[in-house]
Amino acid sequence: MPGTRVKIRVKNVSKSFIGEFGERIDALHNVTFDVYENEFFCILGPSGCGKTTLLRIIAGLERPDTGYVEVDGRRVSEPLRRVGYIPQDYSLFPWRTVLGNVEFGLEVLGVPERERRRIAQKYIDLVGLSGFERLFPKELSGGMKQKVAIARALAISPVMLLLDEPFADLDAQTRMYMQREILRIWNEEQITVLFVTHSVEEAVFLADRILLLTARPGRVKKIIKVGLERPRRRTSEEFVSLVSKILHLLEEELHEQLV
């Protein structure tokens, strides 16, 4: 369950880029919201609305043009060391085994070999990959690769977990399985999760609250408290009604963008 203490504060964040032909591209404009400790918080919005940029700013991988981000009350001014950041493409090292990939962040932190082996094995077990430690990424399914990425992110004892559309490339059945798995891991680890998605159903299934962004430049259109008990049934009247409501808000946004 989410706590009452603010874990992440995003205040008046704006960001623009220079495009391929020298044009100015406004990605985010005056974005403000808080995320609470141990909350499962989803970021949802149209394609190109700045979701990934926002996640990278929170991780300290990008700097905002204006505004700021605080994590645990401290201003983010450089890449955060103890943050579990999982991009859409998994970013596994093909020359490392499952065990080697999960150990990587611990190696960077200087954890001794015996201790990092113990920690890595703990998280391999947690994500259900016991027995696959010696396999390489090319030998794994998409869902298994994602599990390796999650285990690697958790192994460094992160202050939060940031996931950028992690299940977008999975087939429907594997995607639903991984949604249940990430909820199980979140519940066991009691960690703050920011989860970027373009799927309304996925956001409603996973989130405590959903940040809905407008079309580019991304602004806060609405923050929606889901309020459905877990485990959630996708066919329940309350679930279907909330999905429909959010889809209507997105359709409104698309209409405003086109007219």
Secondary structure, 3 states (H helix, E strand, C coil): CCCCCEEEEEEEEEEEEECCCCCEEEEEEEEEEEEECCCEEEEECCCCCCHHHHHHHHCCCCCCCEEEEEECCEECCCCCCCCEEECCCCCCCCCCCHHHHHHHHHHHCCCCHHHHHHHHHHHHHHCCCCCCCCCCHHHCCHHHHHHHHHHHHHHCCCCEEEEECCCCCCCHHHHHHHHHHHHHHHHHHCCEEEEEECCHHHHHHHCCEEEEECCCCECEEEEEECCCCCCCCCCCHHHHHHHHHHHHHHHHHHHHHHC
